[in-house]
Amino acid sequence: MFNRLQSSTKSNGIAAFGVIGLALLSRPTFAQDLRVGCSLVQHYGSAEVKMLLDQVRSSVDDGEANALYSKYVGLRNDCRSDQKAFRVVNLSAAMHRLLEEYGVNVRRFAVSGR
């Protein structure tokens, strides 16, 4: 996992969205909403998430990267008191492809509707 980052001197910060990361289809061609739970913030620290978003800023809009980080911070804060907390994250097709390229299994952090 994270072969590309480990081969460089970077740590495994790629996951963030997670991010930041985070889609329901293997190769979407459109933006998707994904419910991300506390497992994301338990697995990836703020520094890792920031590093990933800094790396992808040249390929995705700054606004998307900033919004993803904001969602991460809010989720991290909520998870301190509620382990069932989640955030709905909108991932563009470009962001999904970048995460996939870095070996991030975005489905891993998805939570089902409540």
Buried (B, 14 or more C-beta within 10 A) or exposed (E): EBEEBEEEEBBBBBBBBBBBBBBEEEEBEEBBEBBBBBBBBEBBBBEBBBBBBEBBEEEBEEEBBEBBBEBBBEBBEBBEEEEEBBBEBBBBBBBBBBBBEBBBBBEBBBBEEE
